[in-house]
């Protein structure tokens, strides 16, 4: 709602300004073309953010210095801190990287984003880039009409750069024309009052344009045209840095907890950096002058000095924040908490952010399915057998566990299903279907999603089998007939043994050993029907159990072996070793 109101207000302001001052139209057109070019650039680079790039970002988050470096280099290359933010949020949401690793990428992205100012100040404003822009747009658009995705990506990158440069050209020309009508330097405000005023203006401009890069280009072109004072331009650059966090906050309003935490970190980082830059703007300005002299930047080349200032205060921000990154992470985890008091469980790894990339979708669905299996399904089956989960996970003998588990748990399997499984299961199936429809998946990724959907359907069938079994387990454990109790304890032992081996298969390093055990148990369950029925027939012939008891045992014998096979099949589907972190996202 807030974004819509800002958009409407922006349109009204632009219409009023254009109506009363038609000379402003060239600058406005330049801003619009530049924003359009940045959009095309981002779309183009998305084609190349799969596979290797995502693997690089994933593998560089184990150490803070590596994640900051990777964030800076990737952002400098892509010229899009927002794209790096999208990838980072997607990775955190999918559980592929930690929050601290994501913070490092975001901090680095702030440093990398300063290359835009260097590109514009050192190249865009020094030559007639319109002569370069047109060929880039022409060749870029030709490439975008090709069927191959790689060519389309290249086309969007070239056309995006062309429109980006063309936007700078129009903005520069617009300010040159505009300066013949009005001299904005007459409205310059000196001193610290001016710093605060122009910082606030920089924030507003960035919130309206929804892009700090566009705001910075606007400031640089105005500065090059002599329409703003250098001191005021420095303050505008600080405001642009702070203003970009507002767009991140607005964008995170409808996102998941990971998105909110990252937006919070972005806000804290940029506000702290901005506050330090404002407080020390004059010493920083002197430092810029000294460095400019040292690297032979002309004293009157204010655009390059502004780019240098922009880089310096972002570097200082990172230096200030790095020692406190662990405290920042703990603070964000404390402020943005998962709601654990909801009656109905919600997905832990599924949210809109994971739909940005095929790899994060597959990884998130896999993690969500594992989470559902090892928590909800394990709990429901264990409780249906009237056995505690901790006992299954222990080293205690299975026979003793079953014999000691006599006390009723009074568990409602139906209620557990509705509270712990149904919502998550529905969303897993929904996200998988959306991914298969909307994303460009490889054959392997598409097959993996189909396997995950199958695994989840089997989990629901396991609950159905457990529900039927639970009624008789509870009823016959209190029976005076020792034979019926013995038969149901056999059932319980069989299932408990499978649950324990699956638990060890998930947790222990000797996976091959436990996998072999699971395969043997699966084969035994398939062949158990006939052998177990002989035992049941013997009890019936000797009148050791009633006909009702016999009927229950025969039915539950089928349920138990069916449940065992499905439990093992789901474990095979979820814990096979074929899953790479990014699922061959190429």
C-alpha positions as a printed Julia matrix, in Angstrom:
586×3 Matrix{Float64}:
   0.0     0.0     0.0
   2.82    2.4     0.92
   4.66    1.63   -2.31
   1.5     2.27   -4.34
   0.95    5.64   -2.61
   4.58    6.64   -3.24
   4.23    5.64   -6.88
   1.05    7.7    -7.33
   2.64   10.69   -5.56
   5.68   10.4    -7.82
   3.53   10.41  -10.97
   1.63   13.48   -9.76
   4.86   15.36   -8.95
   6.38   14.51  -12.34
   3.22   15.63  -14.16
   3.15   18.95  -12.28
   6.85   19.62  -12.87
   6.61   18.81  -16.58
   3.53   20.98  -16.96
   5.04   24.06  -15.33
   8.59   23.51  -16.59
   8.77   21.68  -19.96
  12.57   22.11  -19.94
  12.73   19.46  -17.23
  11.43   16.81  -19.66
  14.91   15.95  -21.02
  16.21   15.22  -17.51
  13.07   13.21  -16.68
  13.42   11.25  -19.93
  17.06   10.55  -19.09
  16.13    9.21  -15.65
  13.4     7.02  -17.17
  15.74    5.63  -19.85
  18.46    5.0   -17.28
  16.03    3.1   -14.98
  14.8     1.08  -17.95
  18.39    0.22  -18.85
  19.13   -0.88  -15.28
  16.07   -3.14  -15.4
  17.28   -4.75  -18.64
  20.77   -5.16  -17.18
  19.38   -7.01  -14.17
  17.25   -9.28  -16.36
  20.24   -9.99  -18.56
  22.57  -10.82  -15.7
  19.97  -13.18  -14.16
  20.71  -15.59  -17.0
  24.33  -15.76  -15.84
  23.64  -15.9   -12.09
  22.95  -19.63  -12.19
  25.38  -22.44  -11.59
  28.91  -21.09  -11.16
  27.96  -17.68   -9.72
  25.53  -19.11   -7.18
  28.1   -21.75   -6.23
  30.68  -19.0    -5.69
  28.33  -17.04   -3.45
  27.4   -20.18   -1.54
  31.0   -21.31   -1.01
  32.25  -17.88    0.08
  29.94  -17.47    3.06
  31.86  -19.72    5.47
  34.23  -16.84    6.3
  33.19  -13.21    6.74
  36.08  -11.73    4.77
  35.27  -14.05    1.85
  31.57  -13.18    1.81
  32.3    -9.43    1.9
  34.82   -9.79   -0.93
  32.45  -11.92   -3.0
  29.55   -9.49   -2.44
  31.72   -6.56   -3.54
  33.17   -8.26   -6.63
  29.88   -9.73   -7.84
  28.03   -6.43   -7.38
  30.8    -4.55   -9.2
  30.52   -7.04  -12.05
  26.72   -7.12  -12.24
  26.19   -3.44  -11.38
  23.16   -4.51   -9.36
  23.23   -4.7    -5.57
  19.5    -5.49   -5.67
  20.16   -8.68   -7.67
  22.79   -9.76   -5.13
  20.25   -9.02   -2.38
  17.63  -11.17   -4.15
  20.08  -14.08   -4.46
  21.13  -13.66   -0.82
  17.55  -13.62    0.48
  16.76  -16.66   -1.67
  19.78  -18.53   -0.26
  18.97  -17.67    3.36
  15.32  -18.62    2.82
  16.39  -21.97    1.37
  18.7   -22.58    4.33
  21.76  -22.68    2.06
  23.67  -19.95    3.88
  23.61  -18.52    7.39
  22.37  -15.07    8.27
  25.92  -13.93    9.09
  27.09  -15.15    5.67
  24.25  -13.2     4.07
  25.19  -10.09    6.04
  28.73  -10.34    4.65
  27.39  -10.48    1.09
  25.17   -7.43    1.71
  28.02   -5.44    3.27
  30.2    -6.32    0.32
  27.41   -5.38   -2.1
  27.42   -1.87   -0.64
  31.1    -1.54   -1.48
  30.62   -3.04   -4.94
  27.76   -0.65   -5.71
  30.17    2.28   -5.5
  31.65    1.24   -8.87
  28.58    2.79  -10.54
  29.78    6.22   -9.49
  33.27    5.49  -10.83
  31.83    4.24  -14.13
  29.71    7.35  -14.61
  32.26    9.89  -13.31
  35.28    8.36  -15.03
  33.68    7.27  -18.29
  30.06    8.3   -18.78
  30.59   12.01  -18.27
  33.97   12.28  -19.98
  33.07   11.21  -23.54
  30.1    11.4   -25.87
  28.61    8.07  -24.83
  25.55    8.49  -27.05
  27.72    7.29  -29.94
  28.38    4.06  -27.99
  24.86    3.73  -26.65
  23.07    3.4   -29.99
  25.11    0.48  -31.41
  24.85   -1.33  -28.06
  21.06   -0.93  -28.07
  20.76   -2.09  -31.69
  22.93   -5.19  -31.29
  21.43   -5.89  -27.86
  17.86   -5.87  -29.2
  18.87   -8.17  -32.08
  20.23  -10.66  -29.55
  17.07  -10.46  -27.39
  14.99  -11.85  -30.28
  17.05  -15.05  -30.35
  15.53  -18.22  -28.9
  18.57  -19.34  -26.92
  18.44  -18.06  -23.35
  22.16  -17.23  -23.29
  21.82  -14.97  -26.35
  18.79  -13.26  -24.81
  20.82  -12.63  -21.66
  23.69  -11.15  -23.67
  21.18   -9.02  -25.58
  19.62   -7.67  -22.4
  23.06   -6.85  -20.98
  24.14   -4.96  -24.12
  20.8    -3.19  -24.55
  20.7    -2.4   -20.82
  24.15   -0.82  -20.94
  23.12    1.1   -24.06
  20.0     2.5   -22.39
  22.01    3.17  -19.23
  24.53    5.29  -21.18
  21.77    6.93  -23.22
  20.01    7.88  -19.99
  23.21    9.52  -18.72
  23.53   11.41  -22.01
  19.97   12.75  -21.81
  20.36   13.71  -18.16
  23.62   15.55  -18.9
  22.07   17.34  -21.92
  18.98   18.12  -19.87
  20.97   19.77  -17.1
  22.97   21.76  -19.66
  19.7    23.12  -21.13
  18.17   23.49  -17.69
  21.13   25.58  -16.51
  20.36   28.24  -19.13
  16.95   28.73  -17.51
  17.61   28.26  -13.8
  20.81   28.17  -11.75
  20.14   25.72   -8.92
  23.39   26.65   -7.17
  21.59   29.82   -6.05
  19.65   27.53   -3.71
  22.76   25.92   -2.27
  22.91   25.76    1.51
  26.33   25.81    3.14
  27.44   24.55    6.51
  26.17   21.64    8.55
  22.59   22.79    8.04
  23.06   22.27    4.31
  24.56   18.82    4.92
  21.48   17.72    6.87
  19.06   19.29    4.34
  20.68   17.75    1.27
  21.07   14.39    2.99
  17.31   14.41    3.55
  16.75   15.41   -0.1
  18.98   12.5    -1.19
  16.86   10.11    0.87
  13.63   11.42   -0.7
  14.99   11.25   -4.27
  16.12    7.64   -3.77
  12.81    6.59   -2.23
  10.98    8.14   -5.21
  13.31    6.64   -7.85
  13.58    3.3    -5.97
  17.26    3.17   -6.94
  20.33    4.6    -5.22
  22.34    4.1    -8.43
  19.88    6.26  -10.39
  19.97    8.9    -7.64
  23.76    8.94   -7.68
  23.86    9.28  -11.47
  21.4    12.18  -11.2
  23.65   13.87   -8.61
  26.78   13.29  -10.71
  25.23   14.72  -13.89
  23.89   17.72  -11.99
  27.31   18.23  -10.41
  29.03   17.94  -13.81
  26.65   20.58  -15.19
  27.44   22.89  -12.28
  23.86   22.78  -10.98
  24.78   21.74   -7.43
  27.64   22.58   -5.11
  30.24   19.9    -4.37
  29.54   19.99   -0.62
  25.81   19.53   -1.22
  26.54   16.71   -3.69
  28.44   14.85   -0.96
  25.41   15.09    1.3
  23.1    13.95   -1.5
  25.3    10.86   -1.99
  24.99   10.04    1.72
  21.22   10.48    1.5
  21.06    8.18   -1.54
  22.86    5.48    0.46
  20.4     5.77    3.33
  17.39    6.08    1.01
  18.07    2.78   -0.73
  17.4     0.97    2.56
  13.86    2.39    2.58
  13.17    0.57   -0.69
  14.62   -2.62    0.84
  12.39   -2.23    3.91
   9.29   -1.62    1.75
  10.17   -4.6    -0.4
  10.5    -6.84    2.66
   7.07   -6.02    4.1
   5.51   -9.01    2.34
   8.58  -11.24    2.5
   9.49  -13.99    4.94
  11.51  -13.67    8.16
  14.79  -14.03    6.25
  13.89  -11.09    4.03
  12.93   -8.94    7.01
  16.15   -9.76    8.85
  18.26   -8.92    5.82
  16.35   -5.68    5.21
  16.86   -4.83    8.88
  20.59   -5.44    8.55
  20.69   -3.32    5.4
  18.86   -0.5     7.18
  21.13   -0.61   10.25
  24.29   -0.75    8.13
  23.35    2.17    5.88
  21.93    4.34    8.66
  25.06    3.85   10.78
  27.29    4.46    7.74
  25.25    7.54    6.8
  25.33    8.92   10.34
  29.12    8.52   10.52
  29.55   10.12    7.08
  27.35   13.1     8.04
  29.09   13.57   11.39
  32.56   13.47    9.82
  31.76   14.9     6.39
  34.37   17.66    6.59
  37.29   15.45    7.75
  36.23   12.91    5.1
  36.15   15.66    2.5
  39.72   16.63    3.41
  40.76   12.96    3.24
  39.24   12.76   -0.27
  41.2    15.87   -1.33
  44.45   14.38   -0.02
  43.89   11.05   -1.75
  42.82   12.86   -4.95
  46.1    14.79   -4.95
  48.03   11.6    -4.33
  46.4     9.72   -7.27
  46.51   12.83   -9.51
  42.77   13.57   -9.67
  42.35   17.21  -10.65
  41.26   19.53   -7.85
  38.25   20.64   -9.95
  37.21   17.12  -11.0
  34.38   17.02   -8.5
  32.6    14.04  -10.06
  35.59   11.72   -9.55
  36.09   13.11   -6.05
  32.42   12.37   -5.29
  32.93    8.78   -6.5
  35.98    8.53   -4.23
  34.01    9.92   -1.29
  31.2     7.43   -1.93
  33.65    4.51   -1.85
  35.48    5.73    1.25
  32.46    6.17    3.49
  31.05    2.77    2.47
  34.4     1.15    3.28
  34.4     2.91    6.65
  30.87    1.6     7.27
  32.04   -1.98    6.7
  35.09   -1.48    8.94
  32.84   -0.14   11.71
  30.21   -2.89   11.42
  32.43   -5.98   10.99
  33.41   -6.27   14.72
  29.71   -6.16   15.64
  28.38   -8.57   13.02
  27.72  -11.39   15.52
  25.88   -9.0    17.85
  23.94   -7.67   14.86
  22.97  -11.21   13.87
  21.78  -12.03   17.41
  19.86   -8.75   17.56
  18.08   -9.48   14.25
  17.23  -13.02   15.36
  15.81  -11.58   18.57
  13.77   -8.84   16.87
  12.46  -10.92   13.94
  11.36  -14.14   15.6
   9.63  -17.14   14.11
   6.13  -17.48   15.52
   6.31  -20.79   17.36
   2.96  -20.43   19.09
   0.79  -21.07   16.07
  -1.6   -23.99   16.34
  -0.94  -24.97   12.73
   2.7   -25.44   11.73
   3.94  -23.38    8.8
   6.74  -24.12    6.33
  10.24  -23.4     7.57
  11.97  -23.09    4.19
   9.21  -22.15    1.73
   8.52  -18.55    0.71
   8.33  -16.45   -2.43
  12.08  -15.72   -2.39
  13.01  -19.32   -3.21
  11.06  -19.15   -6.48
  13.62  -16.76   -7.94
  16.03  -19.57   -8.87
  15.51  -23.28   -9.71
  18.36  -24.4    -7.42
  17.02  -22.68   -4.31
  13.52  -24.03   -5.03
  14.76  -27.64   -5.22
  16.96  -27.24   -2.13
  14.16  -25.59   -0.14
  11.61  -28.26   -1.04
  14.14  -30.95   -0.12
  14.9   -29.3     3.24
  11.19  -28.76    3.96
  10.4   -32.39    3.12
  13.24  -33.61    5.36
  12.05  -31.34    8.16
   8.49  -32.69    7.82
   9.71  -36.29    7.72
  12.13  -36.2    10.65
   9.81  -34.2    12.91
   6.1   -34.56   12.18
   6.1   -38.01   10.52
   8.56  -39.47   13.04
   6.45  -38.1    15.91
   3.12  -39.29   14.51
   4.3   -42.84   13.81
   6.09  -43.13   17.17
   3.05  -41.88   19.08
   0.74  -44.15   17.08
   2.85  -47.03   18.46
   2.59  -45.54   21.97
   6.4   -45.07   22.06
   8.39  -41.92   22.89
  10.7   -40.54   20.2
  13.62  -40.14   22.6
  13.46  -43.85   23.39
  13.73  -44.72   19.68
  16.76  -42.44   19.32
  18.46  -43.95   22.36
  20.76  -47.0    22.53
  18.25  -48.96   24.62
  17.23  -52.39   23.32
  14.09  -52.25   21.17
  12.47  -55.15   22.98
  12.81  -53.35   26.33
  11.52  -50.07   24.84
   8.36  -51.77   23.58
   7.79  -53.72   26.8
   8.22  -50.56   28.91
   5.96  -48.42   26.68
   2.63  -49.4    28.19
   1.25  -46.09   29.37
  -1.37  -44.49   27.11
  -0.25  -41.33   25.3
  -3.75  -40.25   24.35
  -2.51  -38.85   21.06
  -4.95  -37.76   18.35
  -3.3   -38.71   15.05
  -5.91  -36.76   13.07
  -5.2   -33.61   15.09
  -1.44  -34.05   14.63
  -1.97  -34.37   10.89
  -4.04  -31.18   10.64
  -1.73  -29.19   12.91
   1.69  -30.43   11.81
   1.41  -31.86    8.31
  -1.54  -30.77    6.19
  -0.58  -27.11    5.65
   3.1   -27.85    5.0
   2.28  -30.76    2.69
  -0.1   -28.58    0.67
   2.49  -25.83    0.3
   5.23  -28.28   -0.72
   3.01  -29.6    -3.52
   2.0   -26.04   -4.5
   5.57  -24.7    -4.64
   6.75  -27.74   -6.6
   3.94  -27.29   -9.14
   4.64  -23.56   -9.47
   8.33  -24.22   -9.98
   7.67  -26.82  -12.67
   5.35  -24.4   -14.43
   7.15  -21.06  -14.06
  10.88  -21.84  -13.87
  13.21  -23.15  -16.52
  14.26  -26.4   -14.9
  16.77  -28.91  -16.15
  15.53  -32.46  -16.72
  17.28  -33.54  -13.5
  15.66  -30.73  -11.48
  12.22  -31.52  -12.86
  12.64  -35.2   -12.02
  13.83  -34.31   -8.51
  10.72  -32.21   -7.88
   8.56  -35.12   -9.03
  10.42  -37.4    -6.59
   9.89  -34.93   -3.75
   6.16  -34.73   -4.5
   6.03  -38.54   -4.47
   7.88  -38.64   -1.14
   5.38  -36.24    0.4
   2.39  -38.19   -0.9
   3.87  -41.31    0.68
   4.24  -39.42    3.98
   0.52  -38.68    3.96
  -0.17  -42.37    3.26
   2.1   -43.27    6.2
  -0.07  -41.13    8.47
  -3.18  -42.92    7.19
  -1.6   -46.31    7.98
  -0.47  -45.04   11.4
  -3.99  -43.78   12.16
  -5.52  -47.22   11.51
  -2.78  -48.93   13.51
  -2.99  -46.58   16.5
  -6.59  -47.48   17.39
  -5.86  -51.18   17.8
  -2.47  -50.63   19.46
  -4.14  -48.58   22.2
  -7.08  -51.0    22.5
  -5.14  -54.27   22.64
  -2.25  -53.13   24.85
  -4.73  -53.16   27.74
  -6.28  -56.49   26.71
  -6.25  -59.45   29.08
  -5.38  -61.67   26.1
  -1.62  -62.11   26.21
  -1.52  -63.48   22.65
  -3.05  -60.39   21.05
  -0.73  -58.15   23.11
   2.24  -60.23   21.95
   1.24  -59.88   18.27
   0.87  -56.1    18.53
   4.17  -55.83   20.36
   5.71  -57.66   17.37
   4.24  -55.01   15.1
   5.59  -52.26   17.33
   9.08  -53.79   17.46
   9.23  -54.04   13.66
   8.27  -50.41   13.14
  10.45  -49.11   15.99
  13.43  -50.95   14.51
  12.83  -49.3    11.13
  12.46  -45.86   12.74
  15.73  -46.3    14.62
  17.67  -47.4    11.53
  16.21  -44.46    9.56
  17.27  -42.12   12.38
  20.81  -43.54   12.32
  20.84  -43.4     8.51
  20.07  -39.67    8.73
  22.44  -38.84   11.55
  25.49  -41.11   11.32
  28.41  -41.04    8.9
  28.25  -44.78    8.14
  25.35  -44.26    5.74
  26.12  -47.28    3.57
  25.86  -49.64    6.55
  22.46  -48.31    7.61
  21.23  -48.06    4.04
  21.95  -51.79    3.58
  19.98  -52.48    6.75
  17.03  -50.48    5.41
  17.04  -52.42    2.13
  16.98  -55.71    4.09
  14.11  -54.46    6.25
  12.23  -53.36    3.14
  12.61  -56.8     1.54
  11.57  -58.45    4.79
   8.41  -56.33    4.9
   7.53  -57.38    1.34
   7.88  -61.07    2.14
   6.43  -60.87    5.66
   2.75  -61.04    4.69
   2.61  -64.78    4.03
   4.82  -65.8     6.94
   2.97  -63.62    9.42
  -0.42  -64.88    8.23
   0.68  -68.47    9.05
   1.32  -67.37   12.62
  -2.07  -65.67   12.77
  -3.83  -68.76   11.36
  -2.25  -70.86   14.08
  -3.68  -68.59   16.78
  -7.14  -68.77   15.2
  -7.13  -72.58   14.89
  -6.23  -72.98   18.55
  -8.92  -70.42   19.58
  -6.26  -68.32   21.29
  -7.76  -65.11   19.89
 -11.29  -64.09   18.94
 -12.47  -63.59   15.34
 -12.52  -59.82   15.91
  -8.93  -59.93   17.1
  -7.96  -62.07   14.12
  -9.56  -59.59   11.74
  -7.66  -56.72   13.37
  -4.33  -58.57   13.23
  -4.74  -59.49    9.57
  -5.6   -55.91    8.6
  -2.86  -54.38   10.73
  -0.31  -56.85    9.42
  -0.91  -55.34    5.98
  -0.83  -51.8     7.4
   2.42  -52.37    9.31
   4.35  -53.83    6.39
   2.94  -51.2     4.04
   3.93  -48.47    6.51
   7.46  -49.91    6.85
   8.01  -50.0     3.09
   6.77  -46.41    2.69
   8.94  -45.17    5.56
  12.02  -46.67    3.89
  11.02  -45.48    0.39
  10.67  -41.9     1.67
  14.07  -42.14    3.37
  15.57  -43.3     0.06
  13.95  -40.42   -1.85
  14.97  -37.72    0.66
  18.39  -38.84    1.84
  19.96  -40.12   -1.36
  23.36  -38.63   -2.12
  22.37  -37.24   -5.54
  21.49  -33.78   -4.26
  24.07  -31.06   -4.81
  23.56  -27.79   -2.98
  22.32  -26.0    -6.05
  20.92  -28.98   -7.93
  23.0   -28.52  -11.09
  21.59  -25.05  -11.6
  23.06  -24.36  -15.01
